[in-house]
Amino acid sequence: MDGWAVGEGVILHWDGSSWSQVTSPTTQVISSVAMVSATDGWAAGYDTLFHWDGSAWVQFATPATEPLFSVGMVSATDGWAVGYNGVILHWDGDTWAVATSPTTGSLNSVFMVSPTDGWAVGEGGIIIHWNGGFWAYVVSPRQHDLTSVDMVSATDGWALAYDTMFRWNGNTWTQVALPTTEALFSVDMVSATDGWAVGYNGVILRWNGNAWTQVASPTTEWLLSVAMVSATDGWAVGEGGNIVHWNGNAWTQEASPTSSGLGSVSMVSATDGWAVGNYGIILHWNGSDWLQVTSPTTGSLNSVFMVSPTDGWAVATTASSYIGMALRGCKPPVRPRNG
């Protein structure tokens, strides 16, 4: 197994048995990471990009002086990074270059469906689309900060604005009614007709292809991340070390080895998954139990994503980066609680 975690000047490597700290080219906050393969990946810092070549992280020259908030790779020779003041950078396999941006508003998230189809969202309801030739404004249904975009396909996608959800049908973005006013922090779609969103006070919503409905939750703690393995298997984590599991019929509270807040969960399969959180907490799911794994850092790990059992990444933040997160409209960090 092989995985990585990155943060404020901290880069950690998982070799299948333990986490170790790897030399980092910067002391800056690394806010986003995207892997093409186990030997090719990019991480975005405030005004810097870092490249993993399979043996070391190397700082890469970029033409941007603005903070970068999100990076999304199509392939080893095609990728995008977005950030403050509408900055957009493009990677062509050799260099990062500034791309023409239609906005000066901050862009918080980018998601590439293909080389000719991509989306970025940001403050004030900004939605822009890449058609293979240029980025252009798309009509947004509401002037409300958008924090995340997730596409199921070229004709089906979702954008999240805390207590509001928008859907792309291939032609327009429209607001979709929600059965709650609670803030939503994470959404994960199994398919076009099955998806989940979680948030404040333990709220859990399910998409059935026609509407979002509220589902009974076993907790009132904030749920900050949801990851579905299949329609009958999924996990959500949050404050107080809370871990809840979907078994196809109901969400149930599961035993957790920690009371520290968990900010992110990512599942490789039904028997392999990871959760990270406050104070460098790293948990591993082995198919029967969540077990705490030794972590070389006490910095809060805010996001983890596993591509496969041998390729995984996490994004970390510390107290000094919380202000930057709030300014760019990211989800709130997990609040330290009970050690």
C-alpha positions in Angstrom: 0.0 0.0 0.0 1.1 3.5 -0.7 -0.4 6.9 0.4 0.3 10.5 1.2 -0.8 13.3 3.4 0.1 16.9 3.0 -0.4 20.0 5.1 1.3 23.2 6.3 4.8 22.5 5.3 4.2 18.8 6.2 4.2 15.9 3.8 3.6 12.4 5.1 4.1 9.0 3.3 2.2 5.8 4.0 4.3 2.7 3.0 1.7 0.1 3.9 2.7 -0.2 7.5 3.5 3.2 8.9 3.4 7.0 8.2 6.7 8.8 7.9 7.5 12.5 7.3 9.0 13.3 3.9 11.0 16.4 3.1 8.8 19.2 2.0 9.9 22.0 -0.4 7.8 24.6 1.5 6.5 25.7 4.9 3.3 27.1 3.3 -0.2 25.7 3.6 -0.8 23.1 0.9 -4.5 23.5 0.2 -5.3 21.0 -2.6 -3.7 17.9 -4.1 -4.5 15.8 -7.3 -2.8 12.6 -8.3 -2.5 11.3 -11.8 -0.8 8.1 -10.6 1.4 6.8 -7.8 4.4 8.5 -9.4 2.8 11.7 -10.7 0.9 14.3 -8.8 0.4 17.9 -7.9 -0.3 19.9 -4.8 -1.4 23.5 -4.6 0.0 26.0 -2.1 -0.9 29.6 -1.6 1.0 30.8 -4.7 3.0 27.7 -5.5 2.6 24.3 -7.0 4.5 21.1 -6.0 5.1 18.0 -8.1 5.6 14.5 -6.9 7.7 12.5 -9.3 7.7 9.2 -7.4 10.7 9.9 -5.2 10.5 13.5 -4.0 8.4 16.6 -3.9 9.7 19.5 -6.0 8.6 23.1 -6.0 7.4 24.1 -9.5 7.7 27.6 -10.8 4.3 29.1 -11.5 3.3 32.5 -13.1 0.7 33.1 -10.3 1.2 35.3 -7.3 -2.4 34.6 -6.0 -3.3 31.9 -3.5 -4.3 28.6 -5.2 -7.2 26.8 -3.7 -7.9 23.7 -5.9 -6.1 21.6 -8.4 -7.6 19.0 -10.8 -5.7 16.8 -13.2 -7.1 15.2 -16.4 -3.8 13.4 -17.1 -0.1 13.7 -16.7 -0.1 16.4 -19.5 -3.3 18.2 -18.8 -4.4 19.9 -15.5 -5.8 23.0 -13.9 -5.4 25.0 -10.8 -7.7 27.8 -9.6 -7.7 30.3 -6.8 -8.0 33.9 -5.5 -9.1 36.7 -7.8 -10.2 34.3 -10.4 -6.7 33.0 -11.2 -6.7 29.9 -13.5 -3.5 28.0 -14.4 -3.1 25.3 -17.0 -0.5 22.5 -17.1 0.4 21.2 -20.5 3.0 18.6 -19.5 5.9 21.0 -19.4 4.9 24.3 -17.7 2.1 26.0 -15.8 0.7 29.0 -17.7 -1.9 31.6 -16.8 -5.2 30.9 -18.7 -7.6 33.6 -19.5 -10.2 33.9 -16.7 -13.7 35.4 -17.2 -13.8 36.4 -13.5 -12.0 38.2 -10.8 -14.0 36.5 -8.1 -12.2 33.8 -6.0 -12.6 30.2 -7.4 -12.9 27.6 -4.6 -13.1 24.3 -6.5 -12.4 22.8 -9.9 -13.5 19.5 -11.3 -12.5 18.1 -14.7 -14.8 15.7 -16.5 -12.5 15.4 -19.5 -10.0 17.5 -21.4 -12.8 19.4 -23.1 -15.3 19.5 -20.2 -14.6 21.1 -16.8 -16.1 23.2 -14.1 -15.0 25.7 -11.4 -17.1 27.4 -8.8 -16.5 30.2 -6.3 -17.6 33.3 -4.4 -20.9 35.0 -5.2 -22.3 32.0 -7.0 -19.6 32.0 -9.7 -19.9 29.1 -12.1 -17.5 28.8 -15.1 -17.2 26.1 -17.7 -14.3 24.8 -19.8 -15.3 23.7 -23.3 -11.9 22.7 -24.5 -11.1 26.1 -25.9 -11.9 28.7 -23.2 -13.5 29.2 -19.8 -16.8 31.0 -19.9 -19.5 32.1 -17.4 -22.5 29.9 -17.0 -25.7 31.4 -15.5 -25.8 30.7 -11.8 -29.1 30.2 -10.1 -28.1 32.1 -7.0 -25.5 34.7 -5.9 -24.3 32.6 -3.0 -20.8 31.4 -2.4 -20.2 28.0 -3.9 -17.6 25.8 -2.1 -17.5 22.6 -4.0 -18.4 21.0 -7.4 -18.8 17.3 -8.1 -19.8 16.0 -11.5 -21.3 12.5 -12.1 -20.9 13.0 -15.9 -20.9 15.7 -18.5 -24.7 16.0 -18.2 -25.1 15.5 -14.4 -23.4 17.3 -11.6 -23.8 19.0 -8.3 -22.6 22.2 -6.7 -22.8 22.9 -3.0 -23.5 26.1 -1.2 -23.8 25.0 2.5 -27.6 25.0 2.8 -28.3 25.0 -0.9 -27.8 22.5 -3.7 -27.6 23.1 -7.4 -27.8 20.5 -10.2 -26.5 20.5 -13.8 -28.6 18.8 -16.3 -26.4 19.3 -19.3 -28.0 22.7 -20.2 -28.6 24.7 -17.0 -27.8 24.8 -13.3 -31.0 24.8 -11.2 -31.6 25.0 -7.5 -32.9 21.8 -6.0 -35.2 21.9 -3.0 -33.8 20.6 0.3 -35.7 19.3 3.3 -33.4 21.1 5.7 -31.9 24.5 6.5 -28.9 23.0 8.1 -25.5 23.7 6.6 -24.2 20.9 4.4 -20.5 20.1 4.3 -20.1 17.1 2.0 -21.8 15.3 -0.9 -21.0 12.0 -2.5 -22.9 10.6 -5.4 -23.2 6.8 -6.0 -24.9 7.4 -9.3 -27.3 9.8 -11.0 -30.1 8.3 -9.0 -28.4 7.8 -5.6 -26.4 10.2 -3.5 -25.8 11.4 0.0 -25.1 14.7 1.7 -24.2 15.3 5.4 -23.8 18.3 7.6 -24.6 20.3 10.7 -26.3 18.6 13.7 -25.8 15.2 12.2 -28.1 15.9 9.2 -28.1 13.3 6.5 -29.9 13.7 3.2 -30.4 11.2 0.4 -30.9 11.8 -3.4 -33.2 9.2 -5.1 -33.1 10.6 -8.6 -36.1 12.9 -8.0 -35.6 14.6 -4.7 -33.5 15.0 -1.6 -35.1 13.6 1.6 -33.9 13.6 5.2 -32.9 10.3 6.6 -32.8 9.3 10.3 -29.3 10.0 11.7 -27.8 8.3 14.8 -26.0 11.4 15.9 -26.5 15.1 16.5 -22.8 15.9 16.0 -21.6 17.7 12.9 -20.9 15.2 10.1 -18.2 16.7 7.9 -17.5 14.0 5.3 -19.4 11.2 3.6 -17.9 8.5 1.3 -20.0 5.8 -0.3 -18.6 2.4 -1.4 -21.9 1.3 -3.0 -25.6 1.8 -2.7 -25.6 -0.4 0.4 -22.3 0.5 2.0 -21.1 4.0 3.1 -19.5 5.9 5.9 -19.7 9.4 7.4 -17.4 11.0 10.0 -17.5 14.1 12.1 -17.1 15.8 15.5 -16.2 14.0 18.6 -14.7 11.1 16.7 -18.2 10.2 15.4 -18.3 7.4 12.8 -21.6 6.3 11.2 -22.3 3.5 8.7 -24.9 3.0 6.0 -25.8 -0.7 5.6 -28.4 -0.4 2.9 -31.2 0.0 5.3 -30.2 2.5 8.1 -27.3 4.6 9.4 -25.9 3.3 12.6 -23.3 4.6 15.1 -20.1 2.6 14.9 -17.3 2.2 17.5 -14.6 4.8 17.2 -11.1 4.6 18.7 -11.0 8.4 19.2 -13.0 11.3 20.5 -11.1 13.8 18.4 -12.9 15.4 15.5 -12.7 13.6 12.2 -12.8 15.8 9.1 -12.7 13.4 6.2 -13.3 9.8 5.2 -12.3 7.9 2.0 -13.1 4.3 1.1 -11.1 2.2 -1.2 -13.4 -0.8 -0.8 -15.8 -2.4 1.7 -12.7 -3.7 3.6 -10.3 -0.8 3.2 -10.8 2.8 4.2 -9.2 5.8 5.9 -10.4 8.7 8.1 -8.4 11.7 9.3 -8.9 14.5 11.7 -7.7 16.7 14.6 -4.2 16.4 16.1 -3.0 14.2 13.1 -5.5 11.4 13.9 -5.4 8.7 11.2 -7.8 5.8 11.4 -7.9 2.7 9.1 -10.9 0.5 8.4 -9.8 -3.2 7.9 -13.3 -4.6 7.2 -14.2 -5.2 10.8 -12.8 -2.4 12.9 -11.6 1.2 12.8 -8.1 1.2 14.2 -5.9 4.2 15.0 -2.6 4.2 13.0 0.5 5.9 14.2 0.8 9.4 12.8 4.0 11.5 12.6 2.2 14.8 13.0 -0.1 16.5 15.5 -1.3 19.0 12.9 -5.0 18.6 12.0 -5.6 16.5 8.9 -8.6 18.0 7.1 -9.1 15.8 4.0 -8.2 12.4 2.7 -8.8 10.7 -0.6 -7.8 7.2 -1.6 -7.4 6.5 -5.3 -6.7 2.8 -4.7 -5.1 0.7 -2.0 -1.7 1.8 -3.3 -2.4 5.5 -4.0 -3.9 7.9 -1.5 -3.7 11.5 -0.4 -4.7 13.8 2.4 -4.9 17.6 2.9 -4.0 19.0 6.2 -4.6 22.4 7.9 -3.5 23.8 11.2 -4.8 26.7 13.3 -2.8 29.2 11.4 -4.7 28.3 8.1 -8.2 28.5 9.5 -8.5 32.1 8.5 -7.5 31.4 5.0 -10.1 28.7 4.8 -12.9 31.0 6.0 -11.9 33.7 3.5 -12.1 31.3 0.6 -15.4 29.7 1.7 -14.2 26.2 2.5 -16.0 24.1 5.0 -15.2 25.0 8.6 -12.3 23.1 10.1 -13.1 20.4 12.6 -13.3 22.0 16.0 -10.9 20.6 18.5 -12.9 18.7 21.1 -12.1 16.3 24.0 -8.4 16.0 23.1 
